[in-house]
Amino acid sequence: MQPPPGTAEPDTATACFAGDSSRRNFRLLASGQGLSWVGDAFQPIALSVAVLTDGGTASELGLLLAAGVVARLLCTLAGGVWADRLPPPRLMIAADLVRAAAVGATALVFLGHDRPLLLLCGLMAITGGAGAFFYPAMTSLKAVVVPIERRPASNATLSMLQTAAAIVGPATGGLLVATVGPAAGFGVNALTYVLSAVTVSLIRSRVERAARTGFLTEMRGGWSAIRSHDWLLWGVVAAGVYHVANGIVLVLVQVVAIRELGGPSAVGFISTAMGVGGLIGSGIALRLRPRRPLAVGFVALGLMPLWVISYVWPGVLTGVLLGTVLGYAGLMFFSVCWDTALQDHVPHHLLARVSSWDVLTSFVGMPLGNALAGPLADWFGLNPVLVGCAVVILVAGVAPLAVRGTRRLGRGPS
């Protein structure tokens, strides 16, 4: 694979692959990543419980959550550039320690009686911005800590950990804050980031980085790499459309669940079904190794509309739970296939930047969809909007199969 014009020649990325060393590195990476995911999933629920039980308003909570999202959005592309410039473990450790400090400071704020909203927004922004540097670096590192033939299995394992963290983190966060108080809860949250930094510091890998060519040039190099491959370009474009529709759905299905399916308990059951589906999809990816991973992955992504349409028909909780399990199984199976394709076919010195552009489409699309959900539901009604979103998700999910490069992309580096 030739690099796009104006970019550096591919670097050589090597790691300690021999026998036990490779497995040790991956176990450390999985431990650190799992702890970071738990911390990320922990924080929004812990913050929600802490603010609302202390007399805060929904508007204040919205500002705090938005501060983290906006900061991560603004820092995502910069995180990709620096993750391709620096050794990935070094950047991951720095990001974890910054997040630990910001969340620890949040714990101290909740110890006092005065809780300035501006200060808390700043701390949430620091936490979100640091996360934008951690994840591109993690994407770069996980491509070199395991041999090529074990990439699908390692990605499936990480996907299962991510799903488990999405279940454990919110439950733990809400319970701790409710039982021992916000300060202690955020203290535990900060500890997850410290432990993540410790595990990452034990990883032994060696990665040669490409020469620096200027920040904006390097940032554009990531987009040039995406444009140079049809399967990658159309996958990213489809993801942007998909996440707008998904952002609308994620708001409206909460309304349906609370009003028509049983209230907060139904939301809990559906969240559990999402986790179960994710574990099933990741487990299948752990066993199934298709020769054309993206072709199979995008077909699996076509199951997601079943989750959306189940809120309209049959419109009962059991049907929604079944649709949720099927849809999220397909989503997580696709996620493993996509991650493996990026690792196999994007030059390593561009991988973090390509990943950051990929993530950016989700961050832009989701808030836009969230904002459109209310007005669209008021104009057209809940069910018509959900049906329309199911169609958009189906088209965006399988449309990349029309691209020849998507259908023909195989395993192994180009």
C-alpha positions as CSV (number, residue, x, y, z in Angstrom):
1,M,0.0,0.0,0.0
2,Q,1.5,3.3,-1.0
3,P,1.1,6.3,1.3
4,P,-1.0,9.3,0.1
5,P,0.9,12.1,-1.6
6,G,2.6,14.4,0.9
7,T,2.9,11.9,3.7
8,A,5.9,10.2,5.1
9,E,7.0,6.7,4.1
10,P,5.4,3.9,6.3
11,D,7.3,3.4,9.5
12,T,8.3,0.0,10.8
13,A,6.4,-0.9,13.9
14,T,7.7,-3.7,16.0
15,A,6.7,-5.1,19.4
16,C,7.8,-7.9,21.8
17,F,5.9,-10.6,20.0
18,A,7.8,-13.7,21.1
19,G,5.7,-16.2,23.0
20,D,4.8,-15.2,26.5
21,S,5.9,-11.5,25.9
22,S,3.1,-11.0,23.4
23,R,0.4,-12.5,25.6
24,R,1.7,-10.5,28.6
25,N,1.6,-7.2,26.6
26,F,-2.0,-8.0,25.5
27,R,-3.1,-8.9,29.0
28,L,-1.7,-5.6,30.3
29,L,-3.3,-3.6,27.4
30,A,-6.7,-5.3,28.0
31,S,-6.5,-4.6,31.7
32,G,-5.6,-1.0,31.2
33,Q,-8.3,-0.5,28.5
34,G,-10.9,-2.2,30.6
35,L,-10.2,0.0,33.5
36,S,-10.4,3.1,31.3
37,W,-13.7,2.0,29.9
38,V,-15.1,1.4,33.3
39,G,-14.0,4.9,34.3
40,D,-15.6,6.4,31.2
41,A,-18.9,4.5,31.8
42,F,-18.8,5.3,35.5
43,Q,-18.5,9.0,35.3
44,P,-21.8,10.2,33.5
45,I,-24.0,8.2,35.8
46,A,-22.0,9.1,38.9
47,L,-22.2,12.8,37.9
48,S,-26.0,12.5,37.2
49,V,-26.7,11.0,40.6
50,A,-24.4,13.4,42.4
51,V,-25.8,16.6,40.8
52,L,-29.5,15.7,40.8
53,T,-29.6,14.3,44.4
54,D,-27.8,17.4,45.6
55,G,-30.5,19.8,44.3
56,G,-28.9,20.5,40.9
57,T,-31.1,21.0,37.8
58,A,-31.3,19.1,34.6
59,S,-29.9,22.2,32.8
60,E,-26.8,22.2,35.0
61,L,-26.3,18.4,34.4
62,G,-26.7,19.0,30.7
63,L,-24.0,21.7,30.7
64,L,-21.6,19.4,32.6
65,L,-22.1,16.5,30.3
66,A,-21.9,18.7,27.2
67,A,-18.6,20.2,28.4
68,G,-16.9,16.8,28.3
69,V,-18.4,15.9,24.9
70,V,-17.5,19.3,23.3
71,A,-13.9,19.1,24.6
72,R,-13.5,15.6,23.3
73,L,-14.8,16.7,19.9
74,L,-12.4,19.6,19.7
75,C,-9.4,17.5,20.8
76,T,-10.1,14.3,18.7
77,L,-8.0,15.2,15.6
78,A,-5.2,16.6,17.7
79,G,-5.2,13.4,19.7
80,G,-4.7,11.4,16.5
81,V,-1.8,13.5,15.4
82,W,0.0,13.2,18.7
83,A,-0.7,9.5,19.0
84,D,1.2,9.1,15.7
85,R,4.0,11.3,16.9
86,L,4.7,9.9,20.3
87,P,5.2,6.3,21.6
88,P,1.5,5.2,22.3
89,P,2.1,4.0,25.9
90,R,3.6,7.3,26.9
91,L,0.6,9.3,25.6
92,M,-1.9,6.8,27.2
93,I,-0.2,7.1,30.6
94,A,-0.3,10.9,30.4
95,A,-3.9,10.9,29.4
96,D,-4.9,8.6,32.2
97,L,-3.0,10.7,34.8
98,V,-4.6,13.9,33.6
99,R,-8.1,12.2,33.8
100,A,-7.2,10.9,37.3
101,A,-6.2,14.4,38.4
102,A,-9.4,16.0,37.0
103,V,-11.7,13.5,38.4
104,G,-9.9,13.6,41.8
105,A,-10.3,17.4,41.8
106,T,-14.0,16.8,41.1
107,A,-14.1,14.6,44.2
108,L,-12.6,17.4,46.2
109,V,-15.2,19.9,44.9
110,F,-18.0,17.6,46.1
111,L,-16.4,17.5,49.5
112,G,-17.2,21.1,50.0
113,H,-20.4,23.0,50.2
114,D,-19.7,25.4,47.4
115,R,-19.7,23.7,43.9
116,P,-19.1,26.3,41.2
117,L,-20.7,25.2,38.0
118,L,-17.9,26.8,35.9
119,L,-15.2,24.9,37.8
120,L,-17.0,21.6,37.3
121,C,-17.5,22.3,33.6
122,G,-13.8,22.9,33.3
123,L,-12.9,19.6,35.0
124,M,-15.3,17.7,32.8
125,A,-13.7,19.4,29.8
126,I,-10.3,18.3,30.9
127,T,-11.4,14.7,31.4
128,G,-13.1,14.6,28.0
129,G,-10.2,16.2,26.2
130,A,-7.7,13.8,27.7
131,G,-9.8,10.9,26.6
132,A,-9.4,12.2,23.0
133,F,-5.7,11.6,23.3
134,F,-6.0,8.2,25.0
135,Y,-8.0,6.3,22.5
136,P,-6.1,7.0,19.2
137,A,-2.9,6.0,21.1
138,M,-4.6,2.8,22.3
139,T,-5.7,2.1,18.7
140,S,-2.0,2.5,17.6
141,L,-0.7,0.3,20.4
142,K,-3.1,-2.6,20.1
143,A,-2.0,-3.0,16.4
144,V,1.5,-4.0,17.5
145,V,1.2,-5.8,20.8
146,V,-0.2,-9.0,19.2
147,P,0.8,-10.8,16.0
148,I,-1.2,-10.2,12.9
149,E,-3.0,-13.6,13.0
150,R,-4.3,-12.9,16.5
151,R,-5.8,-9.5,15.7
152,P,-9.4,-10.7,15.3
153,A,-9.3,-12.6,18.5
154,S,-7.8,-9.7,20.4
155,N,-10.2,-7.2,19.0
156,A,-13.1,-9.5,19.9
157,T,-11.8,-9.8,23.5
158,L,-11.5,-6.1,23.8
159,S,-15.0,-5.7,22.4
160,M,-16.3,-8.0,25.1
161,L,-14.5,-6.0,27.8
162,Q,-16.0,-2.8,26.4
163,T,-19.4,-4.2,26.6
164,A,-18.9,-5.5,30.1
165,A,-17.5,-2.1,31.2
166,A,-20.6,-0.4,29.7
167,I,-22.7,-2.6,32.1
168,V,-20.5,-2.5,35.2
169,G,-19.5,1.1,35.0
170,P,-22.9,2.8,35.2
171,A,-24.2,0.4,37.8
172,T,-21.1,0.8,40.0
173,G,-21.1,4.6,39.6
174,G,-24.7,5.1,40.6
175,L,-24.5,2.7,43.5
176,L,-21.3,4.2,45.0
177,V,-22.4,7.8,44.7
178,A,-25.8,6.9,46.2
179,T,-24.4,4.9,49.1
180,V,-21.0,6.5,50.1
181,G,-21.4,10.0,48.6
182,P,-20.2,11.8,45.5
183,A,-16.7,12.5,46.8
184,A,-15.9,8.9,47.5
185,G,-17.5,7.8,44.3
186,F,-15.4,10.1,42.2
187,G,-12.4,9.1,44.2
188,V,-12.9,5.5,43.1
189,N,-13.4,6.8,39.5
190,A,-10.0,8.5,39.7
191,L,-8.5,5.3,40.9
192,T,-9.6,3.4,37.8
193,Y,-7.5,5.8,35.7
194,V,-4.5,5.5,38.0
195,L,-4.6,1.7,37.8
196,S,-5.0,1.9,34.0
197,A,-1.8,4.1,33.8
198,V,0.1,1.6,35.9
199,T,-0.9,-1.4,33.7
200,V,0.0,0.5,30.5
201,S,3.4,1.5,31.9
202,L,4.3,-2.2,32.2
203,I,3.8,-2.9,28.5
204,R,7.1,-3.4,26.6
205,S,6.8,-2.4,22.9
206,R,8.9,-0.5,20.5
207,V,7.5,1.7,17.7
208,E,9.4,3.8,15.3
209,R,7.5,7.0,14.5
210,A,7.5,8.9,11.2
211,A,9.2,12.2,10.9
212,R,7.1,15.3,11.8
213,T,5.9,17.4,8.8
214,G,3.9,20.0,10.6
215,F,0.7,19.7,12.6
216,L,-1.9,20.6,10.0
217,T,0.0,18.6,7.3
218,E,-0.1,15.5,9.5
219,M,-3.8,16.1,10.3
220,R,-4.6,16.3,6.6
221,G,-2.5,13.2,6.1
222,G,-5.0,11.2,8.1
223,W,-7.9,12.4,5.8
224,S,-5.8,11.8,2.7
225,A,-5.3,8.2,3.8
226,I,-9.1,7.8,4.2
227,R,-9.7,9.2,0.7
228,S,-7.2,7.0,-0.9
229,H,-9.2,3.8,-0.2
230,D,-12.8,3.4,-1.3
231,W,-13.8,1.0,1.4
232,L,-12.4,3.3,4.1
233,L,-13.9,6.6,2.7
234,W,-17.4,5.1,2.2
235,G,-17.2,3.4,5.5
236,V,-16.5,6.7,7.3
237,V,-19.2,8.6,5.3
238,A,-21.8,5.8,6.0
239,A,-20.8,6.0,9.7
240,G,-21.6,9.7,9.8
241,V,-25.1,9.2,8.3
242,Y,-25.6,6.2,10.6
243,H,-24.8,8.1,13.7
244,V,-27.1,11.0,13.0
245,A,-30.0,8.5,12.7
246,N,-28.8,6.6,15.7
247,G,-28.6,9.8,17.8
248,I,-32.3,10.5,17.0
249,V,-33.2,6.9,18.0
250,L,-31.3,6.9,21.3
251,V,-33.4,9.8,22.5
252,L,-36.8,8.6,21.2
253,V,-36.5,5.0,22.4
254,Q,-36.1,6.3,26.0
255,V,-39.4,8.1,25.6
256,V,-41.1,4.9,24.3
257,A,-39.6,2.7,27.0
258,I,-40.6,5.0,29.9
259,R,-44.1,5.9,28.6
260,E,-45.2,2.7,27.0
261,L,-43.0,-0.3,28.0
262,G,-42.9,-0.1,31.8
263,G,-40.9,2.9,32.9
264,P,-37.4,3.0,34.4
265,S,-37.4,-0.8,34.9
266,A,-37.9,-1.3,31.2
267,V,-34.9,1.0,30.5
268,G,-32.8,-1.2,32.8
269,F,-33.9,-4.4,31.0
270,I,-33.2,-2.9,27.6
271,S,-29.7,-1.7,28.7
272,T,-29.0,-5.2,29.9
273,A,-30.2,-6.6,26.5
274,M,-27.7,-4.3,24.8
275,G,-24.9,-5.7,26.9
276,V,-26.0,-9.3,26.2
277,G,-26.2,-8.7,22.5
278,G,-22.8,-7.1,22.5
279,L,-21.3,-10.0,24.3
280,I,-22.9,-12.5,21.9
281,G,-21.6,-10.5,18.8
282,S,-18.1,-10.3,20.3
283,G,-18.2,-14.0,21.2
284,I,-19.1,-14.9,17.6
285,A,-16.3,-12.7,16.3
286,L,-13.9,-14.5,18.6
287,R,-14.8,-17.8,16.9
288,L,-15.7,-16.8,13.3
289,R,-12.8,-15.6,11.1
290,P,-14.3,-14.6,7.7
291,R,-11.9,-14.3,4.7
292,R,-13.7,-11.1,3.7
293,P,-14.3,-9.5,7.1
294,L,-15.8,-6.2,6.0
295,A,-18.3,-7.9,3.6
296,V,-19.5,-10.1,6.5
297,G,-19.3,-7.3,9.0
298,F,-21.5,-4.9,7.0
299,V,-24.1,-7.6,6.5
300,A,-24.1,-8.1,10.3
301,L,-24.6,-4.4,10.8
302,G,-27.8,-4.7,8.8
303,L,-29.3,-6.3,11.9
304,M,-29.4,-3.0,13.8
305,P,-32.7,-1.8,12.2
306,L,-34.4,-4.7,14.0
307,W,-33.6,-3.0,17.3
308,V,-35.2,0.3,16.1
309,I,-38.3,-1.2,14.4
310,S,-39.1,-3.4,17.4
311,Y,-40.2,-0.3,19.3
312,V,-42.9,0.2,16.6
313,W,-43.7,-3.5,15.9
314,P,-44.4,-5.5,17.9
315,G,-44.0,-2.6,20.4
316,V,-43.9,-4.8,23.5
317,L,-41.1,-5.2,25.9
318,T,-40.3,-8.9,25.0
319,G,-40.1,-8.0,21.3
320,V,-37.9,-5.0,22.0
321,L,-35.5,-7.1,24.1
322,L,-35.2,-9.6,21.3
323,G,-34.6,-6.9,18.7
324,T,-32.0,-5.3,21.0
325,V,-30.0,-8.5,21.4
326,L,-30.0,-9.2,17.7
327,G,-29.1,-5.6,16.7
328,Y,-26.3,-5.1,19.2
329,A,-24.9,-8.6,18.4
330,G,-24.6,-7.4,14.8
331,L,-23.1,-4.1,15.8
332,M,-20.4,-5.5,17.9
333,F,-19.5,-8.2,15.4
334,F,-19.1,-5.4,12.8
335,S,-17.0,-3.4,15.2
336,V,-14.5,-6.2,15.5
337,C,-14.3,-6.6,11.7
338,W,-13.8,-2.9,11.2
339,D,-11.1,-2.6,13.8
340,T,-9.2,-5.5,12.3
341,A,-9.5,-4.1,8.8
342,L,-8.0,-0.7,9.9
343,Q,-5.1,-2.5,11.6
344,D,-4.4,-4.7,8.6
345,H,-4.7,-2.2,5.8
346,V,-3.8,1.3,7.2
347,P,-0.1,2.0,7.5
348,H,0.8,2.1,11.2
349,H,2.2,5.6,11.1
350,L,-1.2,6.8,10.0
351,L,-3.4,4.6,12.1
352,A,-4.1,6.9,15.0
353,R,-5.0,9.8,12.7
354,V,-7.3,7.7,10.6
355,S,-9.0,6.4,13.7
356,S,-9.5,9.9,15.0
357,W,-11.2,11.0,11.8
358,D,-13.4,7.9,12.1
359,V,-14.3,8.7,15.7
360,L,-15.0,12.3,14.8
361,T,-17.9,11.3,12.5
362,S,-19.6,9.7,15.5
363,F,-19.1,12.7,17.7
364,V,-20.5,15.1,15.1
365,G,-23.4,12.8,14.1
366,M,-24.6,11.8,17.5
367,P,-25.2,15.3,19.1
368,L,-26.8,16.4,15.8
369,G,-29.2,13.5,16.0
370,N,-29.9,14.1,19.7
371,A,-30.8,17.7,18.9
372,L,-33.1,16.7,16.0
373,A,-35.0,14.0,17.9
374,G,-37.5,16.3,19.7
375,P,-38.5,18.6,16.8
376,L,-38.8,15.6,14.4
377,A,-41.0,13.7,16.9
378,D,-43.2,16.8,17.4
379,W,-43.6,17.3,13.6
380,F,-44.1,13.7,12.5
381,G,-44.8,11.6,15.5
382,L,-42.7,9.0,17.3
383,N,-43.4,5.9,15.2
384,P,-43.0,7.5,11.8
385,V,-39.6,9.0,12.9
386,L,-38.5,5.6,14.3
387,V,-39.4,3.9,11.0
388,G,-37.6,6.5,9.0
389,C,-34.5,6.1,11.2
390,A,-34.6,2.4,10.8
391,V,-34.6,2.8,7.0
392,V,-31.6,5.3,7.2
393,I,-29.7,2.9,9.5
394,L,-30.3,0.0,7.2
395,V,-29.2,1.9,4.1
396,A,-26.1,3.4,5.8
397,G,-25.3,0.0,7.4
398,V,-25.2,-2.0,4.2
399,A,-24.6,0.7,1.5
400,P,-20.7,0.3,1.7
401,L,-21.2,-3.3,0.3
402,A,-21.9,-1.6,-3.1
403,V,-18.2,-0.6,-3.1
404,R,-15.9,-3.2,-4.7
405,G,-13.1,-2.5,-2.2
406,T,-15.4,-3.3,0.7
407,R,-16.5,-6.6,-0.8
408,R,-13.0,-7.7,-1.8
409,L,-11.0,-6.7,1.3
410,G,-9.4,-9.7,2.8
411,R,-7.3,-10.5,5.9
412,G,-3.7,-9.6,6.3
413,P,-1.8,-6.4,5.6
414,S,-1.9,-5.0,2.1
